[in-house]
Amino acid sequence: MARGPGAVSGAGFRDPSVGRSLTLLRAFMHEREDPAACYALLARDAADQVEAYGKVAGKIVVDVGGGSGHFTREFRERGAQGILFEPDPREFGPDPPPSTVVADGYLLPLADAAADVTFSSNVLEHVADRDTFLGELVRVTRPGGLIYVSFTNWLSPWGGHEWAPWHYLGARRAQARYRRRTGRAPKHTLGVNLFVHHIGPTLRHVRARDDVAVVTARSRYWPFLTQAVARVPGMREFVTWNLLLILRRCPS
């Protein structure tokens, strides 16, 4: 993958194991009946990915769109000052973390450069304006701070979420099939709370920014050659499954 002029190496971040990928897959398959275990495991895994670039203890970690707060709790257990910003109170569940704030990722109630780490897991596919959302994550991150963004791209096998993989035949057809099969409306509707985002344009956007350096761009869950699969145009849109971007905020 060609690196932008401000890109830096991702030393310390090694390809995950096949066993780790299988463990996450098994947890995901049981997400409906045991969401707490699934997301607690995912939170530990994501926090490990962040800490490949430095411990979070004593740092301010902003979790944007973190739902019920599994990621925020994990960061707090590791000694960070974790703050959750979530636009939909219905996602909180019965026991949201203290200091949870109802706020939109387009306009976070934070001063510039307030966070040491800004974290967003599987949120980007749910926002209409990718560039504004990413720009806000950058704005609230201090120079030298880390920005973690992962998202499920549209052409991923899971791009249609609960009505995948039938989204390959068109969203309208896939949603209708879901309603016929389950007898209920899907949670996600294209153009309302699920949007088409591709890996190629997203990578071009972050590389063109002069306020961030791309530390790494890789598949989040793929068990080997995680950077290689994100380098190949066309193929990456299907194989990467979920793109993980680690960005470093450039000095002002």
C-alpha positions as CSV (number, residue, x, y, z in Angstrom):
1,M,0.0,0.0,0.0
2,A,1.4,3.4,-1.0
3,R,1.9,5.6,2.0
4,G,1.1,9.3,2.1
5,P,3.8,11.8,2.8
6,G,3.0,11.9,6.5
7,A,2.6,8.1,7.0
8,V,4.6,6.3,9.7
9,S,5.3,2.7,10.4
10,G,3.1,0.5,12.5
11,A,6.0,-1.1,14.4
12,G,4.7,-3.2,17.3
13,F,1.4,-4.3,15.6
14,R,1.7,-7.9,14.5
15,D,-0.7,-9.9,12.5
16,P,-3.1,-11.7,14.8
17,S,-3.4,-15.5,15.0
18,V,-5.9,-17.7,13.2
19,G,-7.1,-18.8,16.7
20,R,-7.9,-15.3,17.7
21,S,-9.9,-14.8,14.5
22,L,-11.8,-18.0,15.1
23,T,-12.5,-17.0,18.8
24,L,-14.0,-13.7,17.6
25,L,-16.0,-15.4,15.0
26,R,-17.5,-17.9,17.4
27,A,-18.4,-15.0,19.8
28,F,-20.0,-13.1,17.0
29,M,-22.1,-16.1,16.0
30,H,-23.6,-16.1,19.5
31,E,-23.9,-12.3,19.7
32,R,-27.7,-12.4,19.8
33,E,-28.0,-14.7,22.8
34,D,-25.0,-13.5,24.7
35,P,-24.1,-9.9,23.6
36,A,-22.3,-9.1,26.8
37,A,-19.7,-11.8,26.3
38,C,-19.3,-11.0,22.6
39,Y,-18.7,-7.3,23.1
40,A,-16.5,-7.7,26.2
41,L,-14.2,-10.0,24.1
42,L,-14.2,-7.5,21.2
43,A,-13.4,-4.7,23.6
44,R,-10.4,-6.5,25.0
45,D,-9.2,-7.3,21.5
46,A,-9.6,-3.7,20.4
47,A,-7.9,-2.3,23.5
48,D,-5.0,-4.7,22.8
49,Q,-4.8,-3.2,19.3
50,V,-4.7,0.3,20.7
51,E,-2.0,-0.6,23.3
52,A,0.2,-2.0,20.6
53,Y,1.1,1.7,20.2
54,G,1.4,2.6,23.9
55,K,-0.4,2.0,27.2
56,V,-3.6,3.9,27.8
57,A,-3.1,4.2,31.6
58,G,-3.4,7.8,32.6
59,K,-4.7,8.9,29.2
60,I,-7.9,10.4,28.0
61,V,-9.7,7.9,25.7
62,V,-12.8,9.2,23.9
63,D,-15.1,6.4,22.7
64,V,-17.3,7.8,19.9
65,G,-20.5,5.8,19.2
66,G,-19.6,3.0,21.7
67,G,-23.2,2.0,22.4
68,S,-23.6,0.4,25.8
69,G,-20.0,1.2,26.8
70,H,-18.1,-2.1,26.6
71,F,-15.1,-0.4,25.1
72,T,-15.1,2.5,27.5
73,R,-15.2,0.0,30.5
74,E,-12.3,-1.9,29.1
75,F,-10.2,1.3,28.7
76,R,-11.1,2.3,32.2
77,E,-10.0,-1.1,33.6
78,R,-6.6,-0.4,32.0
79,G,-6.3,2.8,33.8
80,A,-7.5,5.3,31.2
81,Q,-10.0,8.1,31.7
82,G,-12.6,6.7,29.3
83,I,-15.4,8.9,28.1
84,L,-18.3,7.5,26.0
85,F,-20.2,9.7,23.5
86,E,-23.2,8.0,22.0
87,P,-26.0,9.8,20.0
88,D,-28.8,7.2,20.7
89,P,-29.7,6.7,24.4
90,R,-31.5,3.5,23.4
91,E,-28.1,1.9,22.8
92,F,-27.0,2.5,26.4
93,G,-28.7,-0.5,28.0
94,P,-29.5,-0.6,31.7
95,D,-26.1,0.3,33.1
96,P,-24.1,2.8,31.0
97,P,-20.7,3.8,32.2
98,P,-20.5,6.9,34.4
99,S,-19.8,10.2,32.5
100,T,-21.6,8.9,29.4
101,V,-22.6,11.8,27.2
102,V,-25.4,11.9,24.6
103,A,-23.6,13.5,21.7
104,D,-23.4,13.3,17.9
105,G,-20.1,12.3,16.4
106,Y,-20.4,15.1,13.9
107,L,-20.2,17.7,16.7
108,L,-18.5,16.4,19.9
109,P,-18.7,18.7,23.0
110,L,-15.0,18.7,23.4
111,A,-12.3,21.3,23.0
112,D,-9.7,20.9,20.3
113,A,-6.9,18.4,21.1
114,A,-8.7,17.2,24.3
115,A,-8.1,13.4,23.8
116,D,-5.0,11.3,23.8
117,V,-6.8,8.5,22.0
118,T,-10.0,8.9,19.9
119,F,-11.7,5.5,19.3
120,S,-14.5,4.6,17.0
121,S,-15.4,0.9,16.4
122,N,-17.9,0.0,13.7
123,V,-19.5,3.4,13.6
124,L,-18.4,4.9,10.2
125,E,-20.8,2.7,8.2
126,H,-23.7,4.3,10.2
127,V,-22.8,7.9,9.3
128,A,-23.8,9.6,6.1
129,D,-21.0,12.2,6.0
130,R,-17.7,10.2,6.4
131,D,-15.4,13.2,6.0
132,T,-17.1,15.4,8.6
133,F,-17.2,12.5,11.1
134,L,-13.5,11.7,10.6
135,G,-12.6,15.4,10.7
136,E,-14.3,15.6,14.1
137,L,-12.3,12.7,15.5
138,V,-9.1,14.4,14.3
139,R,-10.1,17.7,15.8
140,V,-10.5,16.4,19.3
141,T,-7.3,14.4,19.3
142,R,-4.1,16.1,20.6
143,P,-1.0,16.3,18.3
144,G,0.8,13.0,18.5
145,G,-2.4,11.3,19.7
146,L,-3.9,8.2,18.2
147,I,-7.1,7.8,16.3
148,Y,-8.6,4.3,16.0
149,V,-11.3,3.8,13.3
150,S,-12.7,0.5,12.2
151,F,-15.7,0.0,9.9
152,T,-17.5,-2.6,7.9
153,N,-17.4,-1.5,4.3
154,W,-20.4,-2.0,2.0
155,L,-18.9,-4.8,-0.2
156,S,-17.8,-6.8,2.8
157,P,-19.7,-10.1,3.3
158,W,-21.2,-8.4,6.3
159,G,-21.8,-5.1,4.6
160,G,-25.6,-5.4,4.8
161,H,-25.4,-6.3,8.5
162,E,-28.4,-8.5,9.5
163,W,-29.6,-8.8,5.9
164,A,-26.1,-9.7,4.5
165,P,-25.0,-11.3,2.2
166,W,-28.1,-10.6,0.2
167,H,-27.1,-6.9,0.0
168,Y,-25.0,-8.0,-3.0
169,L,-28.3,-8.4,-4.9
170,G,-29.4,-4.9,-3.8
171,A,-30.5,-3.4,-0.5
172,R,-34.2,-3.3,-1.3
173,R,-34.3,-6.9,-2.2
174,A,-32.2,-7.9,0.8
175,Q,-34.4,-6.0,3.2
176,A,-37.5,-7.5,1.8
177,R,-36.1,-11.0,2.1
178,Y,-35.2,-10.3,5.7
179,R,-38.8,-9.2,6.5
180,R,-40.2,-12.4,4.8
181,R,-37.8,-14.7,6.6
182,T,-38.1,-13.2,10.1
183,G,-41.5,-11.5,10.1
184,R,-40.0,-8.2,11.4
185,A,-38.4,-5.1,10.0
186,P,-34.6,-5.0,9.9
187,K,-32.8,-2.8,12.3
188,H,-30.8,-1.2,9.5
189,T,-32.2,0.7,6.5
190,L,-29.9,1.9,3.8
191,G,-29.7,5.6,3.7
192,V,-31.1,6.0,7.2
193,N,-28.8,4.3,9.6
194,L,-26.6,2.3,7.2
195,F,-24.5,3.9,4.4
196,V,-22.4,2.8,1.5
197,H,-18.7,3.4,2.3
198,H,-15.8,1.8,0.4
199,I,-12.2,1.1,1.4
200,G,-10.5,2.8,-1.5
201,P,-12.2,6.2,-1.2
202,T,-11.7,6.1,2.6
203,L,-8.0,5.4,2.3
204,R,-7.6,8.1,-0.3
205,H,-9.3,10.6,1.9
206,V,-7.2,10.0,5.0
207,R,-4.0,9.9,3.0
208,A,-4.8,13.3,1.5
209,R,-5.3,14.9,4.9
210,D,-2.4,17.0,6.2
211,D,-3.5,16.7,9.8
212,V,-3.0,13.0,10.2
213,A,-0.4,10.3,9.4
214,V,-1.6,6.8,8.4
215,V,0.1,4.4,10.9
216,T,-1.6,1.3,9.5
217,A,-4.5,0.3,7.4
218,R,-5.4,-3.4,7.7
219,S,-8.1,-5.9,8.1
220,R,-9.4,-5.9,11.6
221,Y,-10.3,-9.6,11.8
222,W,-8.5,-11.3,9.0
223,P,-5.9,-13.8,10.5
224,F,-2.9,-13.2,8.2
225,L,-1.5,-10.8,5.7
226,T,-3.7,-8.2,7.3
227,Q,-2.1,-5.2,5.6
228,A,-1.6,-7.0,2.2
229,V,-5.4,-7.6,1.7
230,A,-6.0,-3.9,2.2
231,R,-3.5,-3.0,-0.5
232,V,-5.1,-4.6,-3.5
233,P,-7.8,-2.4,-5.2
234,G,-11.0,-4.3,-5.9
235,M,-10.1,-7.4,-3.9
236,R,-9.8,-5.5,-0.7
237,E,-13.5,-4.4,-0.9
238,F,-14.5,-8.0,-0.4
239,V,-11.7,-9.7,1.5
240,T,-10.8,-7.1,4.1
241,W,-14.3,-7.5,5.7
242,N,-13.7,-4.8,8.2
243,L,-11.0,-2.0,7.7
244,L,-9.0,-0.9,10.7
245,L,-7.3,2.5,10.4
246,I,-4.7,3.7,13.0
247,L,-4.0,7.3,12.5
248,R,-1.6,9.7,14.3
249,R,-2.5,13.3,14.7
250,C,0.2,15.5,13.2
251,P,1.7,18.5,15.0
252,S,-0.2,21.7,14.4
